[in-house]
């Protein structure tokens, strides 16, 4: 028995439809339905559409085995937490780094002079790191969506 005939028969039986009932609904003879199921004949594409409608399934369900069907890919997006955590991490690393290493390098860094003119530079570094983390997350997300399709040609 061929795949199409086997599927027509199994879906017909699941719906509890007899060959006579299906033949009457499709306006064909019972022998025609029997020939489809045994593989002696094949329905044309228009008849496949009518069979699928009658059995309340898709044409693909009739033609393809369940093992041949490719499972739908679930696309997972990248988490937003790295974008939020990056500026916080940079702030704490800088703040605690200056508390620990500041006294060690006091003479190198200006000997206790308030260097407020560097604050915009520090803010710029934190902003740049955040933008880099955001771009990295977007690129990884795009690679997951489109770049690594395991050879799919869709």
N, C-alpha and C positions, 0 to 999 in steps of 0.2 A: 504494500500500500504506500502511495506517495505521501509527501508531507501535506499537500493541499487537501487531499481526500481525507487523510487522518484528522486534520484539524476541523474540516467541515463536520465530520462524524462526531468528534468529541464535543464540539461546541453545540451541535444539534442535540446531542444526548444530555448535555448539561442544562439546556433550556427545556428538556423534556418534550421535544418536538419529534413527531414521527416522520419517516421519509414521505409518507403521503401528505401530511400536513405541510411540510416544507415545500413539497412539489406543488401543492395547491396554491400556496402563497406566492411562489415564484412563477406560476403559470407554466410549469414544465411537468413531465411525467415522473412517476416514482422511479422508473428505470433510469432516467437521466440522473437523478440524485444518487441512485445506487452506483451508477457508472463513475460519477465524480468521486465517491467515497472509496471505490475499489481501485481507482487509478486507470480505468479503461478510457475515460474521457476527462477533459479539463474544461472548466467554465471559462468563458472569455472575460475580459476586464469589466465589462458592463454587468455581466452576471455576478462577478465577484463582489461588485459594489452592492448589488441587490441582496446577495447572500449575507454580506456583512451587516446590512441594514436589518434584515430579517432576524439574524442571530444577535443583534445589538452588540457588535464587535467592530473592530477596524479591519480593513483589507489586509494590513500588515499582520494581524493576528492569524489570519488564514494562511498567508504565504510563508511566514517565517516561524521557525521554532523559537521557543522562549529562550533557549540557550544561545541562539544566533543574535538575539536582540541585544544591543548594547545598553547597559544600564545608564540612566541619566546621571550625569556628573553633578555632584553637589559642590558648588563653588563657595569656598570659605574666604571671607574677606579678612584683611589684615586688621589686627586689633589697633585701636587708637591709643592705647595706654603708652606706647613708646613715645608718641608725640607729646603727650602730657607730662611724662616722667622726665624727658630730656632736660627741659629748662630747670626743673626742680633739682634734678641730680647735679647739674652744672652749678647751680647756686650753692647747694650744700657742699659740694666738693671744693668750690672756690672759698666759701666762707670758712669751713673747717681747715682747709689747707692753709689759709692765711693765719688762722689762730695758732696752728701748730708750727708752720714753717716761717711765719712772719718774723717772729723774734730772732730766728736764726739768721735771716737775711736782711735784718733791719738796716744795716749800713748800705747794703747793695741796693735796696729799694728806696732809699731816700732818707733814712734816719728819722722816721716818725713824722715827716711832713705830710700834711693832708693833701693827698693827690686826687682831688675830686674830678679833675679834668679827665681821669681815666675811666670814670663810671660809664660814659657813653660807649667806650670801647668794650668794656665788660658786657654791657647790655647787648651790644652788637654781636659779640661772640656767642652769647646765650641764644640770641635770636637766630643767628646763622646755624647753630647746632640744631635748633628746633626745626628750621626749614629743611636741613639735611635729613633729619629723622622723618619728617613728613614726606619728602620726595622718595626716600628709601621705601617707606611703607606703600606709597602709590606704585612704585616700580615693581615691588614684590607682588602686589595685588594684581597688576596687569600681567605679570609673568604667569601667575597662577591661573588667571582667566584665559589668556590667549596663547601664551608661549609654550606651555607644557601640556599639549593635548594628546600625548602618547601616540602620535602618528595620525590623528584624526585629520581629515581633509575637509572639515565643515567650514 
